[in-house]
Amino acid sequence: MELHGPALLSNARLVTLPETGGYGLVEHGAVAIRDGRIEWAGPEADLPAAFSGHARQDLEGRLVTPAFIDCHTHLVHGGHRAREFEMRLEGASYEEIARAGGGIVSSVSATRAASEGELVASALPRLDALLAEGVAVVEIKSGYGLDIETELKMLRAARSLASERKVRVRTTYLGAHALPPEYKGREEAYLDEVCLPGLRRAAAEGLVDAVDGFCEGIAFSVASMRKVFDEARRLGLPVKLHAEQLSHLGGTRLAADYGALSADHVEYATDADAAALARSGTVAVLLPGAFYAIRETQVPPVAAFRAHGVPMALATDCNPGTSPLTSLLLTMNMGCTFFRLTVEEALRGVTVNAARALGLSDCGRIAPGLRADLAVWNAGSPAELAYRFGFNPLHARIFGGSE
């Protein structure tokens, strides 16, 4: 399948995902593309004459969805943490591993030791796995440097991936991820000497699209995250937050107070938290890979999110310790199986709502004016994308109007 110049994808089943809800399924549909944008989409029988001269590609009845968006990853890092996987099998909890010097901090030394080129090279296979499943946008966080230079190195490596592959990369500064060993017990000093100065430099160098933090008993307090968010606000950067993953500290409410793009994990969020997210327009990003990997039993309050109209996204949380997952298809299946999402919720979670979680309004649906980022599937219904696991039905990935 080759797309050159103005193109018309014809004989397709379109899943347009309109803002009003539903699949927006168009039988015998067509999509007109020019200059990387969707010009028109709808039933082929209604095709305007202006687009009839476009180079036609017959999709033979295949399913077409918006390209996928992975809105929460830690794709760039050094080393791996396979030993921690063994430790969890032997009975150690995530908190016990972290307090024993494992967890996030155990990835720091390998990331600090790696060059920018080495970080790019090690991230590419993980990125390629995502792209092979129809992903067009990936968010990548820093957070395994925990010193200024390594945090910046991670962000530069993440930005570099967009020049290595046809993909959009959104970078997130996660200096408030964990306390490095040299700052143990000195949270305020770390914020003042590393996290906040690093954020200012990242912003000055144009390396950051959003600011994140890990608000948890083994990470940073609500008060500390407020300090980070105040600095992000001063710099004009949107915020998001790892919140309520292992306990309920009030991080979700904090995220809502700051109008965060997203609150992520949120297993221990409450009905009141859901109401706060709805008022702020904040997306709840569900991460079933981490839920699975650490054998969590507390399920996010999906019913409360539905009741209050909170948009829900799904993401891999690809990271070396608690979610070494590089499949959004499997993530969709996990979201449906573990959290009882509907297929439509899962599909919107990796398209429409994932875009919203990144502050993007030019992708995630099939509509005129949006980017021509599309996924063509050897499938007949949306349910097939969440139903199988360990199987990839992608026929073609279209990025900005080209393969």
N, C-alpha and C positions, 0 to 999 in steps of 0.2 A: 504494500500500500504506500503510494507516494503522493504527497500533496505539494504542488508547486503553483504559486499564484492563486487567484481566486478559485475556490474549490466548493463543490457541492457534495456533501455526504448524503446519499439517498438510500431508500429502501431500508430504513432503520426503525427500531423501536426506541423512541427517545424518552428518557426519564429526566424531565426538565426541572423538577423540584421547585415549583413556584413559591413565592413568598407567602402565599395564602395557605399553603399546606398541601398535603397529598403528594403522590409521585409525579403528577403532571404527565402521565403516560400518553405519548402520541404514537399511535399505530401508523405504519407506512409513512414515517416521518422523514424530514430532510433538514439539513443544517447548511446554510450558506456561510462561507468563511472568506474574509479578505483582510489582508494586512494584520493577521494575528488575532482578529476579532470576529465574533459571531455577527453576521449581518442580519440573518433571519433564521427562524426555526419554527417548524410547524408541520402540518400534514402536507405531504408532497403534492397532493391534489390542489392545494391552495398556493403553490409556489408562484410568487410574482414573476412576471416575464423578465424583469431586470436581472434575475439570477439564473435564468435558464441556460445562459451561455457559459457558466462556470464549468470547469473541468469536473466531470461527474465521477464519483466513486461509489459503486454499488456495494453496500454493506450486507447484502443478502439476509436481511431480517435480523441482524445482530442487535444486541442491546447497547445503547449509548448513554452513558452517564457523564456528569461533570467529572473531570479528573479528581483524584483523591488529594486530600490535604492532611498531612500529619502535623498537628498543631502543638505537640509537646514531645520533644526528644532531647536527649543528651548525646547526640550522635558522635560528637568529637570528644575523644578521651584517649588516654594512654592505658595500655595493659588490659587485664580482664580480672574477674573475681570469681573464677570457677570454684576456688576453694571454699568461698562462702556458701556456694550452692551445696557443697558437701556438708558444711557445718549446719546449715538449716535442716538437711536430711538427718543429721545426728541429733537434732533437737534444739539447737540454739535459735533464739528469737532474733528478729531484726535489731531490736534495741540492744540485746546482749552483744551481738556482733559489733555494733557501732561503738558501744561503750568499751569494748575490748580493743579498740583501735582499728577495727574493720570498717565496713560500710564506705561512705563517701570518702573519708580521709584516706582509706587504703588505695584509692585511685589517684591521689594527689601526687605522690612521688613519681609514678610512671608518667603522668601528664607533664609534670615539671621537667622531667628528663628528656622528653621527646621534643624534637624540633618541629617547627610549623609544618614543614614538608612531610615529616613522619606522621603527624596528626592527620593531615589531609589524606595521605596514602592509606592509613588504617581505617579512616572513616568511609572511604569510597566503596568498599564491598558492602558495608551496611546501607549506604545510600542507594547503591545499585539494586539491592534487594527490594527496597521500597519503590524505586522507579519501575521495577519489573512488574509491580502490581498496580500500575496506573497512577502513581503519585506525581503531582506537578509542583507542589509547594511543601517545604519542610521547615519547621521551626527548629532551631538548634540553640541550646543554652550553653553558656560557660558554666563555671562552678566547680571544676576539678583542678583549678590552679591555686585559688585561695591566696595568691599573692598578685600584685598588680600586673607584673610582666606576663605571667602565665595566663591570667584571665584575658588579657589583650591578645596574647598569642592564640588562644582558643577561638576568640571571636574572628581574628584574621583568617584562621584556618577554615572556620565555618563559611565566611564570605567567599573564600577561594573555591569552595566546592561548586558554587554557581558558575564558575568559569570552566570547571572540569566536566560538567554535565549540563544537559538542558533541564534546569530546575530553578525555581525561585527559592531562595533561602531567606528566612527571617531570623535575625539573631536576637537573643535575649541575654541580658547581663544577669548572672546569678551569683554575684559575689557573696550574697548572704545564703550560702548553701550549707556550710558547716564551718566549725572553728578548726583551723589547722592546728597541729600539735603545738607549735610555738606560741599559740595564743590561748591555750587551754585555760579556762576559767577567767578569761579577760575579753568578754564579749564586746564591751564598749570600746576597748582599745582597738580591737580588730576592725570594728566599724569605722572608727575615726582615722585609723592609720592605713587601712587596706581597702575595705569595701567601698567607702564613699569616695576617696581619692581615685580609686580605680574606675568607678562609675563616671566620674567627671572626665577622666582621660578618654574612656571609651566613647563618651558622647562627643567630646571635642574632635576625636578622630573619625567620627561618623561610622562607628562600628556596631551601634546598638539600636534596635528597633523598639525594645520594651525592656522592662526591669522586673525581675522575679525574686522570690525568696522562699526559704523553707521554714515555715512557722510551725514549730513542733518542740516538744520537750527535749529532744536530742539535738535540736538545731537552734533557732532564734525565736525570741519572745515576741509577743504582739507589740510591745513597746519598741523593741529594736526594729521591727519591720516598719513601724510607723515612721521612724527616723529615716529609713531607706526610701520609703514612699514619698516622704516630704522632699527629699533631694531629687527624686525622679520627677516630681511635679515641678520643682523649680527649673529643671532642665527641659521641661516640656515633653517628657517621655511617658507613655502609658505603662500601667503596671499590671501584673498578674501574680498569683500566689499559690504555692503548694500549701494547701490548708486542710486541716481536719483529716489527715491520713491515718494517724495512729491514735489520736485522742482528740478531745474537743477543747481547743484553747481560745477560740474566738477569731481565728484567722479568716474564716469565711465572711464574718460580719465586717472585719477590717477591710477585706477586699471590696466589699460592697460600699463601704463608706468612702473609698477612694475611686469609685466608679471603675474598678478594674476590668480589663478585657475578659479575664477569666479567673475562676477559682478552681484549682485542679486537685484531683484525688477525691476529696470531700466525703469519704466514707462515714465520718462521724458528724457530718452536718445535720442540723435539725430542721424542723418545719419553719421555725422562725428565721433560720439562716436562708432557707429557700425563699421566703417572703422578701428578705433583704436583697437577695440576688435579683429577684424579679424587679424590684423597684429601681435597682441600679442598672439593669440591662446587662448584667454580668453573665457570661456563659459558664456553666458547670462542665468542666472537662473530666470525663470519667476515664480511668486508666486501668482496665481489667487485667493487663499484663502484670502490673505490680501486685494487684490483688491476688492473682494466681501464684506469682512467684514467692511471695512471702506467706502464702497460705492464710490470708486474712479471712475473717468470718463476718466482719461488719460490712454490710452491703450499703452503698450510697442510697440516700432517700429518694429514689427515682419517683415514687408516687407523689412525694411532696413537690419535687421539681415540676412534674406534670401539672399538678393541681394549681401551682402558682404561675405556670407559664414560663418557667426558666428554660432557655435553650440549652440543650445538652450536646456536647461534642464527645468524640472518642479519639484517642491517640495511643500510639504504641508506648510512650514513655521510654523509648529505646535507651537503655543505659547499661553499664557493665555489671551492676550489682543486683538490682531488684526488678528489672524488666528487660532482659537481653532479647528483646522482641523486635523483629524487623518485618512484620507482616500486618498491614492494616486489614486485610481480609480476615485473618485469624482474630484480630482485635474486634472486628464486627461480630464474629461468631461468639467470642467471649462476652461481649456486651449483651448480646441476646440471651446467651445461656446462663451467665452468672447474674446479670442485673435485670434480666427479663425485659430488655428493650424490645420494641417492635422492630421489624426489618426497616420500616421507613425511618424510625428514630435512629437506627444504626447508620443508615445510608446518609441521612442528613448530618449525622455526627461526624462523618469524615468528609463532608462537602460544605454545605451551607453554613452549619454552625461552627465547623472548624475554621472557615474563613472569618467568621465573626470573632472568634476567639483570638485571631491574629490582627483584627482591625482592618481586614481586607474587604472591599466591597465590589471588586472587579472580577470575582471568580466564585466558584462553588455552585453555580446554577447554569442552566442552558437558556440563555436569553440574549436578545440583540443588544449589542454594545459591550458585552462582557468578553473577557479573554476566551479565545478558542482553545481552552485546556479541557480535553475530553478523553474519556476512556471508552474503548470499543471492546465489548465482551462477547465471547462465545457462550452466550447465555440467552435465555428467552424471557426471564423475569428477574426483578430485583432480588427476590428471595434467594435465588441461587448464589448470590454474592456472599450472603451471610450463612447459608446452609452448609456448605462444604468447609472442611478445614484440611490443610495440607494439599490444597489443589488451587491452581491459579488459572482462571479462564480468560485472562487478558489476551485479546487479539491485537490491539494496537493502542499506543498511548500517543495522543496528539497534544503537543505543547506549543502554545502560541501559534496555532494553525499549521504546524508541521510535525512530522514524526521525529 
